[in-house]
Amino acid sequence: MKKIILGFILAFFFFGCGIGEKPTKKLTPEFKPAYLKLHETGELKKRGEQLFKMMEGCRLCPRMCGVDRLKDEIGFCQAPLKLTIASYYPHFGEERPLVGKKGSGAIFFSHCNLRCVFCINWEISHKGIGKQSSIKDLANMMLHLQEMGCHNINLVTPTHYVPHIVLAVDLAAKKGLRLPLVYNTCGWERMEVLELLDGIIDIYLPDFKYADPEMAAKYSAGAHTYPEITKQAFLEMHRQVGVAKPDKDGLVYRGLMVRHLVMPNNVGGTKEVIKWIAENLPKDTYFNIMSQYTPIYRAFEYPEISRKITKKEYKEVVDYAKELGLTNLDIQGMHFLDNE
């Protein structure tokens, strides 16, 4: 909750101040983001326009609402036609290869298509708290984060605003944006959309929340198709960007970085998730085993997820990941293991 409050304080400051458009002078000279080539050929704008047309009978996410968002009709995610952004600022709570010394340039989009009952950012995802912004505003936010020295542009919960994002990247690239794009998603993505993002996104940062469709449906508003669709999405993400490996400066500039939140009573089916990754992706796939589950929002309506995880629960899944040969583990709950 403290992170959320801090985010809104920073958002108030950033939204209220002038946003510059000059790129930072400290960019890594060897790195060239994927989207620049598409911008130079005009393909980036074309892709954004294609995605925008998908909102006419909205099919941006697997719920396939079919509402006409171009007429400002509201679908399941509750997102209006115009962008709603909760906050943007250098974020230091992400994975170390994304944060570095200057932070990840996080932009938190309001609303969400998954709507988990335990969402830590429920004020943003469920209640839609945020400020309506234009595509030009979003482009300028990206440039401002670059000026501040952030190592990447971290698009948090982007699915329902993908058209706006792509068009904003096109505008920002024209004005000097050179940072890698991080697509920070719940993992539940349509193949049609991902294919249009090929050559645009540098780093995919998806969650793999559930292995069981019944659990996905129970805790994420009827999302029965979550495991099946997410697996296919992961394969496509890996095809596009490959394995995430830190550069000589310790930062990741390209690749797939997988997250899984360990939940109490094995609600997420953690071992099944790990087994699928070990069998379907390279053994050195970056895999963050997250330990910070905290019952919040509506979690207390479900006794089985109304507590934090135990040391035993966490240690078991870490040991299992190692047994299956995964070699690039981000063991977030190391303190659990140190205290054994």
Backbone hydrogen bonds in HBPLUS format (Angstrom, degrees):
<---DONOR---> <-ACCEPTOR-->    atom                        ^
c    i                          cat <-CA-CA->   ^        H-A-AA   ^      H-
h    n   atom  resd res      DA  || num        DHA   H-A  angle D-A-AA Bond
n    s   type  num  typ     dist DA aas  dist angle  dist       angle   num
A0005-ILE N   A0001-MET O   3.01 MM   4  6.34 162.5  2.04 154.7 158.4     1
A0006-LEU N   A0002-LYS O   2.91 MM   4  6.10 164.7  1.93 151.1 155.6     2
A0007-GLY N   A0003-LYS O   2.89 MM   4  6.04 150.9  1.97 141.0 149.5     3
A0008-PHE N   A0004-ILE O   3.03 MM   4  6.40 152.4  2.11 149.3 155.5     4
A0009-ILE N   A0005-ILE O   3.01 MM   4  6.35 151.5  2.10 149.1 157.3     5
A0010-LEU N   A0006-LEU O   2.93 MM   4  6.19 166.0  1.95 155.5 158.8     6
A0011-ALA N   A0007-GLY O   2.78 MM   4  5.95 149.6  1.88 142.9 152.9     7
A0012-PHE N   A0008-PHE O   2.92 MM   4  6.08 153.2  2.00 141.5 147.5     8
A0013-PHE N   A0009-ILE O   3.14 MM   4  6.48 155.8  2.21 144.3 150.5     9
A0014-PHE N   A0010-LEU O   2.86 MM   4  6.13 169.1  1.87 157.6 159.8    10
A0015-PHE N   A0011-ALA O   2.80 MM   4  5.84 169.1  1.81 155.2 158.6    11
A0016-GLY N   A0012-PHE O   3.17 MM   4  6.05 139.8  2.34 133.0 142.8    12
A0017-CYS N   A0014-PHE O   3.33 MM   3  5.37 150.9  2.42  99.0 106.9    13
A0031-PHE N   A0028-THR O   3.20 MM   3  5.69 147.5  2.31 113.0 121.5    14
A0036-LEU N   A0033-PRO O   3.32 MM   3  5.99 160.0  2.37 117.2 122.0    15
A0039-HIS N   A0035-TYR O   2.90 MM   4  6.14 148.7  2.00 150.5 160.3    16
A0040-GLU N   A0036-LEU O   2.90 MM   4  6.14 161.6  1.94 153.9 158.1    17
A0041-THR N   A0037-LYS O   3.20 MM   4  6.44 141.8  2.35 141.6 150.7    18
A0043-GLU N   A0038-LEU O   2.90 MM   5  4.86 111.7  2.38 150.3 156.0    19
A0044-LEU N   A0038-LEU O   2.99 MM   6  4.84 160.6  2.03 112.5 110.5    20
A0042-GLY N   A0039-HIS O   3.15 MM   3  5.16 148.2  2.25 100.4 110.0    21
A0046-LYS N   A0042-GLY O   3.29 MM   4  6.49 157.6  2.34 142.6 149.1    22
A0047-ARG N   A0043-GLU O   2.86 MM   4  6.11 153.6  1.93 151.5 157.7    23
A0048-GLY N   A0044-LEU O   3.06 MM   4  6.35 158.7  2.10 147.3 153.0    24
A0049-GLU N   A0045-LYS O   2.98 MM   4  6.26 154.0  2.05 149.2 155.9    25
A0050-GLN N   A0046-LYS O   2.97 MM   4  6.26 148.8  2.07 144.5 153.3    26
A0051-LEU N   A0047-ARG O   2.93 MM   4  6.23 159.5  1.98 153.4 158.4    27
A0052-PHE N   A0048-GLY O   2.94 MM   4  6.17 149.5  2.03 142.5 151.4    28
A0053-LYS N   A0049-GLU O   3.14 MM   4  6.39 151.4  2.23 143.3 149.1    29
A0054-MET N   A0051-LEU O   2.99 MM   3  5.14 135.0  2.20  98.9 111.9    30
A0055-MET N   A0052-PHE O   3.05 MM   3  5.60 163.3  2.08 114.6 120.0    31
A0056-GLU N   A0053-LYS O   3.15 MM   3  5.64 165.7  2.17 113.3 117.8    32
A0059-ARG N   A0054-MET O   3.17 MM   5  5.91 136.3  2.37 141.5 154.1    33
A0069-ARG N   A0055-MET O   2.83 MM  14  5.26 142.0  1.97 168.2 158.5    34
A0058-CYS N   A0067-VAL O   2.78 MM   9  5.36 162.5  1.81 152.5 146.3    35
A0066-GLY N   A0058-CYS O   2.95 MM   8  4.44 155.9  2.00 138.4 138.2    36
A0064-MET N   A0061-CYS O   3.05 MM   3  5.91 159.2  2.09 128.7 133.2    37
A0071-LYS N   A0068-ASP O   3.06 MM   3  5.55 152.4  2.14 108.3 116.5    38
A0073-GLU N   A0068-ASP O   3.09 MM   5  5.38 159.6  2.13 138.1 135.0    39
A0072-ASP N   A0069-ARG O   2.86 MM   3  4.50 155.1  1.92 103.0 105.4    40
A0078-GLN N   A0075-GLY O   3.10 MM   3  5.41 148.5  2.21 108.0 117.4    41
A0133-SER N   A0083-LEU O   2.88 MM  50  5.26 152.1  1.96 131.7 139.7    42
A0110-SER N   A0084-THR O   2.98 MM  26  5.48 168.9  1.99 139.2 141.8    43
A0085-ILE N   A0131-LYS O   2.99 MM  46  5.34 169.2  2.00 138.6 136.9    44
A0131-LYS N   A0085-ILE O   2.88 MM  46  5.34 167.8  1.89 133.7 133.7    45
A0086-ALA N   A0108-PHE O   2.80 MM  22  5.49 148.3  1.90 157.7 167.5    46
A0108-PHE N   A0087-SER O   2.86 MM  21  5.37 163.6  1.89 157.3 162.7    47
A0089-TYR N   A0106-ALA O   3.06 MM  17  5.64 146.2  2.18 148.2 158.6    48
A0106-ALA N   A0089-TYR O   3.13 MM  17  5.64 131.3  2.38 153.4 148.3    49
A0091-HIS N   A0104-SER O   2.66 MM  13  4.98 174.2  1.66 147.4 149.4    50
A0104-SER N   A0091-HIS O   2.92 MM  13  4.98 170.1  1.93 145.9 142.9    51
A0098-LEU N   A0095-GLU O   2.91 MM   3  5.49 157.7  1.96 120.8 128.3    52
A0099-VAL N   A0095-GLU O   3.09 MM   4  6.28 144.1  2.22 147.8 158.2    53
A0100-GLY N   A0096-ARG O   3.11 MM   4  5.96 172.3  2.12 157.0 157.8    54
A0252-VAL N   A0097-PRO O   2.96 MM 155  5.30 160.0  2.00 132.9 133.7    55
A0103-GLY N   A0099-VAL O   2.75 MM   4  4.22 136.8  1.94 160.5 156.0    56
A0151-HIS N   A0103-GLY O   3.09 MM  48  6.38 159.3  2.13 164.3 170.1    57
A0106-ALA N   A0104-SER O   2.90 MM   2  5.73 123.0  2.23 114.8  98.3    58
A0105-GLY N   A0152-ASN O   2.93 MM  47  5.56 139.9  2.10 136.4 144.8    59
A0154-ASN N   A0105-GLY O   2.77 MM  49  5.35 161.5  1.80 122.8 129.2    60
A0107-ILE N   A0154-ASN O   2.83 MM  47  6.05 156.6  1.88 168.8 162.2    61
A0156-VAL N   A0107-ILE O   2.98 MM  49  5.87 160.0  2.02 152.7 157.7    62
A0109-PHE N   A0156-VAL O   3.20 MM  47  6.13 173.2  2.20 158.3 160.3    63
A0111-HIS N   A0124-ILE O   2.94 MM  13  5.98 174.3  1.95 135.5 134.1    64
A0119-CYS N   A0116-CYS O   3.37 MM   3  5.37 161.0  2.41 112.3 110.5    65
A0117-VAL N   A0219-TYR O   2.92 MM 102  5.56 152.3  2.00 155.2 162.0    66
A0298-ARG N   A0117-VAL O   3.00 MM 181  5.16 143.0  2.14 165.7 168.8    67
A0124-ILE N   A0121-ASN O   2.93 MM   3  5.58 137.9  2.11 117.8 128.1    68
A0125-SER N   A0121-ASN O   2.95 MM   4  6.15 168.3  1.97 155.5 157.8    69
A0126-HIS N   A0122-TRP O   2.88 MM   4  5.09 150.7  1.96 125.7 135.5    70
A0127-LYS N   A0122-TRP O   3.18 MM   5  6.64 155.5  2.24 157.6 164.5    71
A0129-ILE N   A0123-GLU O   3.13 MM   6  6.02 169.9  2.14 148.9 147.1    72
A0128-GLY N   A0124-ILE O   3.10 MM   4  4.74 129.5  2.37 107.3 117.4    73
A0138-LEU N   A0134-SER O   3.07 MM   4  6.44 156.7  2.12 147.9 153.1    74
A0139-ALA N   A0135-ILE O   2.99 MM   4  6.31 158.5  2.04 149.5 155.1    75
A0140-ASN N   A0136-LYS O   2.99 MM   4  6.25 156.7  2.05 149.0 155.0    76
A0141-MET N   A0137-ASP O   2.91 MM   4  6.24 143.5  2.04 146.7 157.6    77
A0142-MET N   A0138-LEU O   3.10 MM   4  6.43 157.9  2.15 151.8 156.4    78
A0143-LEU N   A0139-ALA O   3.13 MM   4  6.46 156.7  2.19 145.9 152.0    79
A0144-HIS N   A0140-ASN O   2.86 MM   4  6.05 150.8  1.95 144.1 152.4    80
A0145-LEU N   A0141-MET O   2.94 MM   4  6.21 160.4  1.98 153.5 157.8    81
A0146-GLN N   A0142-MET O   3.06 MM   4  6.32 149.0  2.16 142.3 151.1    82
A0147-GLU N   A0143-LEU O   2.92 MM   4  6.21 154.5  1.98 146.0 152.7    83
A0148-MET N   A0144-HIS O   3.01 MM   4  6.31 145.1  2.13 144.9 154.4    84
A0150-CYS N   A0145-LEU O   3.17 MM   5  5.74 154.4  2.24 165.1 157.2    85
A0149-GLY N   A0146-GLN O   2.98 MM   3  5.25 156.7  2.04 107.5 115.1    86
A0153-ILE N   A0180-PRO O   2.94 MM  27  6.29 165.8  1.96 166.2 170.1    87
A0182-VAL N   A0153-ILE O   2.77 MM  29  5.91 169.2  1.78 160.2 157.4    88
A0155-LEU N   A0182-VAL O   2.85 MM  27  5.86 163.5  1.88 160.3 161.7    89
A0184-ASN N   A0155-LEU O   3.00 MM  29  5.53 146.5  2.11 139.6 148.3    90
A0157-THR N   A0184-ASN O   3.00 MM  27  6.05 159.1  2.04 171.2 172.2    91
A0161-TYR N   A0158-PRO O   2.85 MM   3  5.47 158.4  1.90 127.3 134.7    92
A0162-VAL N   A0159-THR O   3.43 MM   3  5.39 162.1  2.47 110.8 108.3    93
A0165-ILE N   A0161-TYR O   3.02 MM   4  6.25 160.0  2.06 156.9 163.3    94
A0166-VAL N   A0162-VAL O   3.00 MM   4  6.20 168.7  2.01 163.0 163.3    95
A0167-LEU N   A0163-PRO O   3.19 MM   4  6.38 165.8  2.21 149.4 153.2    96
A0168-ALA N   A0164-HIS O   2.89 MM   4  6.05 147.1  2.00 144.3 154.3    97
A0169-VAL N   A0165-ILE O   2.84 MM   4  6.13 153.6  1.91 153.5 160.7    98
A0170-ASP N   A0166-VAL O   3.10 MM   4  6.36 150.8  2.19 142.7 150.2    99
A0171-LEU N   A0167-LEU O   3.13 MM   4  6.46 154.7  2.20 142.3 148.1   100
A0172-ALA N   A0168-ALA O   2.84 MM   4  6.08 164.1  1.87 153.2 158.0   101
A0173-ALA N   A0169-VAL O   2.77 MM   4  5.85 154.9  1.84 148.8 155.3   102
A0174-LYS N   A0170-ASP O   3.31 MM   4  6.47 149.2  2.41 138.2 145.0   103
A0175-LYS N   A0172-ALA O   2.99 MM   3  5.09 132.6  2.22  97.4 110.8   104
A0177-LEU N   A0172-ALA O   2.91 MM   5  5.30 163.5  1.94 132.4 131.9   105
A0176-GLY N   A0173-ALA O   3.20 MM   3  5.13 165.0  2.22 101.4 105.4   106
A0202-ASP N   A0181-LEU O   3.27 MM  21  5.32 144.0  2.41 130.2 140.6   107
A0203-ILE N   A0181-LEU O   2.95 MM  22  6.13 161.5  1.99 168.7 164.4   108
A0183-TYR N   A0203-ILE O   2.82 MM  20  6.25 162.4  1.85 166.2 171.2   109
A0205-LEU N   A0183-TYR O   2.94 MM  22  5.68 171.2  1.95 136.5 136.3   110
A0185-THR N   A0205-LEU O   3.16 MM  20  6.27 135.1  2.38 118.9 131.7   111
A0207-ASP N   A0185-THR O   2.94 MM  22  6.44 138.9  2.11 142.8 155.3   112
A0189-GLU N   A0187-GLY O   3.12 MM   2  5.75 120.2  2.49 108.7  92.7   113
A0193-VAL N   A0190-ARG O   3.16 MM   3  5.46 125.7  2.47 103.2 115.7   114
A0194-LEU N   A0190-ARG O   3.06 MM   4  6.38 166.8  2.07 155.6 159.4   115
A0195-GLU N   A0191-MET O   2.91 MM   4  6.07 158.9  1.95 156.0 160.6   116
A0196-LEU N   A0193-VAL O   3.02 MM   3  5.22 126.7  2.32 100.6 114.6   117
A0197-LEU N   A0193-VAL O   3.13 MM   4  6.48 125.0  2.45 139.3 154.4   118
A0197-LEU N   A0194-LEU O   2.94 MM   3  4.93 137.4  2.12  96.5 109.7   119
A0198-ASP N   A0195-GLU O   3.38 MM   3  5.24 157.2  2.44  95.2 101.8   120
A0200-ILE N   A0197-LEU O   2.89 MM   3  5.20 154.8  1.95 137.6 135.9   121
A0201-ILE N   A0197-LEU O   3.32 MM   4  6.14 158.1  2.37 163.2 164.0   122
A0255-GLY N   A0202-ASP O   3.02 MM  53  6.57 152.9  2.10 153.6 151.3   123
A0204-TYR N   A0255-GLY O   3.07 MM  51  6.43 148.8  2.18 142.4 152.1   124
A0257-MET N   A0204-TYR O   2.83 MM  53  6.10 166.6  1.85 168.6 173.3   125
A0259-ARG N   A0206-PRO O   2.93 MM  53  6.13 153.2  2.00 159.2 160.3   126
A0208-PHE N   A0259-ARG O   2.78 MM  51  6.12 132.8  2.00 154.3 166.7   127
A0211-ALA N   A0268-GLY O   3.03 MM  57  6.13 128.1  2.31 124.5 139.2   128
A0216-ALA N   A0212-ASP O   3.09 MM   4  6.41 158.8  2.14 152.9 159.3   129
A0217-ALA N   A0213-PRO O   2.92 MM   4  6.10 153.7  1.99 142.9 149.9   130
A0218-LYS N   A0214-GLU O   2.95 MM   4  6.11 152.7  2.03 141.4 149.1   131
A0219-TYR N   A0215-MET O   3.04 MM   4  6.16 167.8  2.06 154.9 156.4   132
A0220-SER N   A0216-ALA O   2.88 MM   4  5.38 132.8  2.11 137.9 147.6   133
A0222-GLY N   A0217-ALA O   2.84 MM   5  3.69 160.0  1.88 129.4 123.9   134
A0224-HIS N   A0222-GLY O   2.85 MM   2  5.62 137.9  2.02 105.5  93.2   135
A0226-TYR N   A0223-ALA O   3.09 MM   3  5.55 165.6  2.11 119.6 122.4   136
A0229-ILE N   A0225-THR O   2.97 MM   4  5.95 175.0  1.97 172.6 174.0   137
A0230-THR N   A0226-TYR O   2.90 MM   4  5.76 160.6  1.93 154.7 160.9   138
A0231-LYS N   A0227-PRO O   3.08 MM   4  6.14 158.0  2.13 147.9 152.6   139
A0232-GLN N   A0228-GLU O   3.42 MM   4  6.70 162.0  2.45 144.7 148.5   140
A0233-ALA N   A0229-ILE O   2.93 MM   4  6.16 150.8  2.01 146.0 155.2   141
A0234-PHE N   A0230-THR O   2.89 MM   4  6.13 154.3  1.96 151.2 157.2   142
A0235-LEU N   A0231-LYS O   3.19 MM   4  6.49 156.3  2.25 147.2 152.5   143
A0236-GLU N   A0232-GLN O   3.13 MM   4  6.41 155.5  2.20 145.2 151.5   144
A0237-MET N   A0233-ALA O   2.83 MM   4  6.09 160.8  1.87 154.2 159.9   145
A0238-HIS N   A0234-PHE O   2.92 MM   4  6.09 163.7  1.95 150.2 154.4   146
A0239-ARG N   A0235-LEU O   2.97 MM   4  6.15 151.6  2.05 139.4 147.7   147
A0240-GLN N   A0236-GLU O   3.03 MM   4  6.30 150.1  2.13 147.6 154.7   148
A0241-VAL N   A0237-MET O   3.04 MM   4  6.31 166.7  2.06 158.8 160.9   149
A0242-GLY N   A0238-HIS O   2.77 MM   4  4.65 147.8  1.87 128.3 136.3   150
A0256-LEU N   A0242-GLY O   2.93 MM  14  6.15 138.6  2.10 153.1 160.3   151
A0247-ASP N   A0251-LEU O   2.73 MM   4  5.50 163.8  1.75 148.6 149.3   152
A0250-GLY N   A0247-ASP O   2.91 MM   3  5.29 163.2  1.94 117.7 121.1   153
A0258-VAL N   A0286-TYR O   2.90 MM  28  6.00 160.8  1.94 154.8 150.5   154
A0288-ASN N   A0258-VAL O   2.78 MM  30  6.10 172.6  1.78 162.6 163.4   155
A0260-HIS N   A0288-ASN O   2.99 MM  28  6.29 147.8  2.10 178.6 170.1   156
A0290-MET N   A0260-HIS O   2.83 MM  30  5.81 160.3  1.87 157.7 161.2   157
A0262-VAL N   A0290-MET O   3.06 MM  28  5.95 169.7  2.07 149.1 151.1   158
A0267-VAL N   A0264-PRO O   3.35 MM   3  6.28 156.1  2.41 125.3 127.6   159
A0269-GLY N   A0266-ASN O   3.08 MM   3  5.24 154.0  2.15 105.7 113.9   160
A0272-GLU N   A0269-GLY O   3.07 MM   3  5.47 120.8  2.43 108.6 123.1   161
A0273-VAL N   A0269-GLY O   3.05 MM   4  6.35 152.0  2.13 152.5 161.3   162
A0274-ILE N   A0270-THR O   2.93 MM   4  6.23 164.8  1.95 157.5 160.8   163
A0275-LYS N   A0271-LYS O   2.89 MM   4  6.01 160.0  1.93 145.7 151.6   164
A0276-TRP N   A0272-GLU O   3.01 MM   4  6.17 158.3  2.06 144.3 149.6   165
A0277-ILE N   A0273-VAL O   3.06 MM   4  6.36 163.4  2.09 152.8 157.0   166
A0278-ALA N   A0274-ILE O   2.92 MM   4  6.14 165.8  1.94 155.2 159.2   167
A0279-GLU N   A0275-LYS O   3.02 MM   4  6.17 142.0  2.17 144.1 153.8   168
A0280-ASN N   A0276-TRP O   2.92 MM   4  5.91 133.0  2.15 147.2 158.9   169
A0281-LEU N   A0277-ILE O   2.92 MM   4  5.31 151.5  2.00 147.4 147.8   170
A0285-THR N   A0282-PRO O   3.06 MM   3  5.48 150.7  2.15 120.7 119.6   171
A0327-THR N   A0283-LYS O   2.96 MM  44  6.04 162.1  1.99 143.4 148.6   172
A0287-PHE N   A0328-ASN O   3.04 MM  41  6.30 161.2  2.07 160.6 161.6   173
A0330-ASP N   A0287-PHE O   2.86 MM  43  5.91 166.9  1.87 140.7 140.9   174
A0289-ILE N   A0330-ASP O   3.00 MM  41  6.15 149.8  2.09 148.5 156.6   175
A0299-ALA N   A0296-ILE O   3.07 MM   3  5.42 166.2  2.09 127.2 130.9   176
A0301-GLU N   A0298-ARG O   3.02 MM   3  5.66 164.8  2.04 120.2 125.0   177
A0302-TYR N   A0299-ALA O   3.03 MM   3  5.61 164.0  2.05 117.3 122.0   178
A0305-ILE N   A0302-TYR O   2.96 MM   3  5.77 163.0  1.99 129.7 134.6   179
A0306-SER N   A0303-PRO O   3.28 MM   3  5.04 169.1  2.30 107.5 107.2   180
A0314-TYR N   A0310-THR O   3.15 MM   4  6.44 160.6  2.19 149.5 154.2   181
A0315-LYS N   A0311-LYS O   2.88 MM   4  6.02 170.6  1.89 156.9 159.8   182
A0316-GLU N   A0312-LYS O   3.03 MM   4  6.08 161.3  2.07 150.4 154.9   183
A0318-VAL N   A0314-TYR O   3.13 MM   4  6.40 158.2  2.17 154.4 160.8   184
A0319-ASP N   A0315-LYS O   2.94 MM   4  6.07 168.6  1.95 155.3 158.5   185
A0320-TYR N   A0316-GLU O   3.01 MM   4  6.14 149.1  2.11 137.6 146.5   186
A0321-ALA N   A0317-VAL O   2.97 MM   4  6.15 156.6  2.03 144.6 150.0   187
A0322-LYS N   A0318-VAL O   3.11 MM   4  6.40 157.2  2.16 149.9 155.7   188
A0323-GLU N   A0319-ASP O   2.91 MM   4  6.14 154.4  1.97 146.3 153.9   189
A0324-LEU N   A0320-TYR O   3.04 MM   4  6.29 146.8  2.15 148.2 155.7   190
A0326-LEU N   A0321-ALA O   3.16 MM   5  5.72 156.9  2.21 164.5 157.4   191
A0325-GLY N   A0322-LYS O   3.00 MM   3  5.14 157.4  2.05 105.7 112.2   192
A0332-GLN N   A0330-ASP O   3.11 MM   2  5.78 120.5  2.48 108.4  92.4   193
A0336-PHE N   A0333-GLY O   2.86 MM   3  5.49 142.3  2.01 117.5 127.4   194
A0337-LEU N   A0334-MET O   2.96 MM   3  5.17 117.0  2.37  99.9 115.0   195
A0338-ASP N   A0334-MET O   2.83 MM   4  6.13 157.6  1.88 156.8 164.3   196
A0339-ASN N   A0335-HIS O   3.20 MM   4  6.19 138.7  2.38 135.6 143.6   197
A0340-GLU N   A0337-LEU O   3.15 MM   3  5.32 165.2  2.18 109.1 112.5   198
